[in-house]
Each structure stands twice: as C-alpha cells, then as structure tokens.
Amino acid sequence: MTTARPAVLGWPVTAGVTLGIACFWADLADGTVRTVLQFVASTGFAWGAAAFVAAFPARTRGGAVAAAVTVLAAATVCYYGLNFATDRWRGYGLAAVLTAVAYWLLLSIAGGAVLGLLAHLVRTARPTVAAAAAGLACGLLAGAGIGIVSTLLATGDHGRQPLAEGVLQAVAGVAVTAWLFDRRRGERPWARFTTAAALSCAGGATAWTVVESVHVIGF
C-alpha cells in the first residue's frame, strides 16, 4: 500500500503541473492562443473540471480526495512558482505573493476535498445519491461561468466575448458532469440529476463570486 500511493498520485501531480504551466503561458500569450489557453487553463471551470476528472477513477474516497487536492495544489504551486522565478511580479513584494499562494492553496484543499468526494459519490454511490452529487458538482463547475454572465448582465455589460466566455464555461461545466455521470455503472436517474444541477447552479455562481471577490496576485 505504501508503494502504490506515489504511483496513484503521480498523474494528478503531472496534470496539476501541466495546468499550472498552461495557466502561466495564458497570461503571456496574445490573440486566439491567449483566448484558448485562458479557457482551458485559467478559468474556474478548467481548474474545477481538472480536479473532478482526476478524482473520478479513484477506488476509494480518500484516493479521490487526494487526487483532486493534488491537482489543484500542484497547479497553484507551479503557476506561482513560475511567476516568481521569472520575476514577473517584482513590484508586488514577496509578502503579497506568499499571501496569494496561501489563499489559493487553502482553496485547493477545501475545493479539492469537496470535488473529490463528489466524484467518488458519482461513481460509487447508489443512484439517487450519485445523481444528487453529480448535480451539486455541476453547479460548482458551471457556477463560474454563470456568475460571469449574471454579473455582466446585471451591470449592463453586453460585450459579446465576455458573455460568450461565461456561457461556454457554464455549458462546459454541465457537459463534463453529465459525461462522468453517464460513465458510472448502474442506474443513472437523469431527472434527479437535472433537478439537482438546476438547484445547485445558483449556489455555485454565488460561491465563485465570493471566491473571486478576494483580490490577490494572479487571479
């Protein structure tokens, strides 16, 4: 058992480092490349989906939580490490950088634990519980996009690109959770999943708005 753990967590570490590198390059790129990288590596949906997908294959609840937390923590450390190593944030000072790292590591642990647990329930729990867990996960993954769209509409900002990016995040969040729910063995009560997802999306949007209201370096 002790020798298996590094192997089990090896690919979540790789996934997290890859996500952190892509997020770093998304800040530096321009044009279409920047738009694509921002979506796949520098959005709430992207980070949440990476953790959720990484946790899904785990055989145990602890393994699922560990995989999700590992992806997010590795991505955070890699992203901030690259920015610190390249001296991009020289003017902010070390204290501000460390504060940002601590904030996102704390969220990585909390968010990863929740997403890992939900992924495990989706795969292994009885149908009604799995559907509810998938619906809650849907709200968390789609919530960032829904929050963006809601904020833009509330402030009267109808710019096509920001709205399109928010809608795309929301749709992708629904698609990822529906895809993994469909991959579980056994019964899949789609009506319960849809109801749970609809109820949790508003809460997910609120949660992401609160998270992003804390202004730290990098995000």
C-alpha positions in Angstrom: 0.0 0.0 0.0 2.8 2.5 0.8 4.5 1.9 -2.5 1.2 2.4 -4.5 0.4 5.9 -3.3 3.2 7.7 -5.2 2.1 5.9 -8.4 -1.5 6.7 -7.8 -0.8 10.4 -7.3 1.8 10.6 -10.0 -0.5 11.5 -12.8 -2.6 14.1 -10.7 0.8 15.8 -10.0 1.6 15.7 -13.7 -1.9 17.1 -14.6 -1.6 19.8 -12.0 1.9 20.9 -13.2 0.7 20.9 -16.8 -2.3 23.0 -15.8 -0.1 25.5 -13.9 2.3 25.8 -16.9 -0.6 26.4 -19.3 -2.1 29.0 -16.9 1.2 30.8 -16.8 1.5 30.9 -20.6 -2.1 32.0 -20.9 -1.0 35.3 -19.2 1.8 35.8 -21.7 0.1 34.8 -24.9 -1.9 37.1 -27.3 -4.8 36.8 -29.6 -6.5 33.4 -30.3 -3.9 31.5 -28.4 -4.5 33.5 -25.3 -8.3 33.1 -25.6 -7.9 29.3 -25.9 -5.4 28.9 -23.1 -7.4 31.2 -20.8 -10.4 28.9 -21.3 -8.6 25.5 -20.9 -6.3 26.5 -18.1 -7.2 29.8 -16.4 -10.8 29.6 -15.5 -12.8 28.4 -12.6 -14.3 25.7 -14.8 -10.9 24.5 -16.0 -9.4 24.1 -12.6 -12.6 22.5 -11.1 -13.0 20.1 -14.0 -9.4 19.0 -13.8 -9.8 18.1 -10.1 -13.2 16.4 -10.7 -12.0 14.3 -13.6 -8.8 13.4 -11.8 -10.8 12.1 -8.8 -13.3 10.1 -10.7 -11.3 6.9 -11.3 -10.1 6.6 -7.7 -11.2 3.4 -6.0 -11.5 4.9 -2.5 -12.9 8.1 -1.1 -9.6 9.1 0.3 -7.9 8.4 -3.0 -10.4 10.6 -4.8 -10.0 13.5 -2.4 -6.2 13.2 -2.6 -6.2 13.2 -6.4 -8.4 16.3 -6.6 -6.4 18.2 -4.0 -3.1 17.2 -5.6 -4.1 18.5 -9.0 -5.2 21.9 -7.6 -2.3 22.3 -5.2 0.3 21.3 -7.8 -1.2 23.7 -10.3 -1.2 26.5 -7.8 2.4 26.0 -6.7 3.6 25.6 -10.3 1.8 28.8 -11.5 3.0 31.0 -8.7 6.5 29.4 -8.8 6.9 30.2 -12.4 5.8 33.8 -12.0 8.1 34.2 -9.0 11.0 32.5 -10.8 10.6 34.8 -13.8 10.3 37.9 -11.7 7.1 38.9 -13.3 5.7 40.3 -10.0 8.8 42.0 -8.8 6.9 45.2 -7.8 4.4 43.4 -5.5 6.9 42.1 -3.0 7.3 38.6 -1.5 4.6 39.1 1.1 1.9 39.7 -1.5 2.9 36.6 -3.5 3.0 34.4 -0.4 -0.4 35.6 0.6 -1.8 34.7 -2.8 -0.2 31.3 -2.7 -1.6 30.6 0.8 -5.1 31.8 -0.3 -5.2 29.5 -3.3 -3.6 26.6 -1.6 -6.3 26.8 1.1 -9.0 26.8 -1.6 -7.2 24.0 -3.3 -7.5 21.8 -0.2 -11.1 22.8 0.5 -12.4 22.8 -3.1 -10.4 19.6 -4.0 -11.8 17.8 -1.0 -15.4 18.7 -2.0 -14.9 17.8 -5.7 -13.0 14.6 -4.8 -15.8 13.4 -2.5 -18.5 14.3 -5.1 -16.6 12.5 -7.9 -16.4 9.4 -5.7 -20.1 9.5 -4.9 -21.0 9.9 -8.5 -19.0 6.8 -9.4 -19.8 4.5 -6.4 -23.0 5.7 -4.5 -26.5 4.4 -5.0 -28.3 6.0 -8.0 -30.2 8.7 -6.1 -27.2 9.8 -4.1 -24.9 9.7 -7.2 -27.4 11.9 -9.2 -27.5 14.5 -6.4 -23.7 14.5 -6.1 -23.4 15.0 -9.9 -25.9 17.8 -9.8 -24.0 19.5 -7.0 -20.7 19.1 -8.9 -22.4 20.6 -12.0 -23.3 23.7 -10.0 -19.7 24.1 -8.9 -18.2 23.6 -12.3 -20.8 25.6 -14.2 -21.1 28.2 -11.5 -18.0 30.3 -12.5 -19.5 30.8 -16.0 -23.0 31.5 -14.7 -21.5 34.0 -12.2 -19.7 35.8 -15.0 -22.9 36.0 -17.2 -25.0 37.2 -14.3 -22.6 39.9 -13.3 -22.2 41.1 -16.9 -26.0 41.3 -17.4 -26.6 42.9 -14.0 -24.0 45.7 -14.8 -25.3 46.2 -18.3 -22.1 44.9 -20.0 -23.3 43.0 -23.1 -19.9 42.6 -24.7 -20.0 39.5 -26.9 -16.7 38.0 -26.0 -17.0 38.1 -22.2 -20.6 36.8 -22.4 -19.6 34.1 -24.8 -16.7 33.0 -22.5 -19.1 32.9 -19.5 -21.7 30.9 -21.4 -19.0 28.5 -22.7 -17.8 27.9 -19.1 -21.3 27.2 -17.9 -22.1 24.8 -20.8 -18.8 23.0 -20.4 -19.4 22.5 -16.7 -22.8 20.9 -17.4 -21.2 18.7 -20.2 -18.4 17.4 -18.0 -20.6 16.4 -15.1 -23.2 14.9 -17.4 -20.4 12.9 -19.2 -19.0 11.5 -15.9 -22.4 10.7 -14.5 -23.1 8.8 -17.7 -19.9 6.8 -17.2 -21.0 5.4 -13.9 -22.1 1.8 -13.7 -25.7 1.0 -12.9 -28.8 3.2 -13.0 -28.5 6.8 -13.9 -31.6 8.8 -12.8 -31.3 11.8 -15.2 -34.3 13.6 -13.9 -32.9 13.8 -10.4 -29.5 14.9 -11.8 -31.2 17.7 -13.8 -33.1 18.9 -10.8 -30.1 18.8 -8.5 -28.0 20.6 -11.1 -30.6 23.4 -11.6 -30.8 24.0 -7.9 -27.1 24.0 -7.3 -26.1 26.3 -10.2 -27.3 29.4 -8.4 -25.3 28.4 -5.3 -22.3 27.6 -7.4 -22.4 31.0 -9.1 -22.6 32.7 -5.7 -19.7 30.7 -4.3 -17.5 31.6 -7.3 -18.4 35.3 -7.0 -17.3 35.3 -3.4 -14.1 33.5 -4.2 -13.2 35.8 -6.9 -14.1 38.9 -4.9 -10.9 38.4 -2.9 -8.3 40.2 -5.0 -4.9 38.5 -4.9 -2.0 38.5 -7.3 -2.5 36.2 -10.3 -6.3 35.9 -10.3 
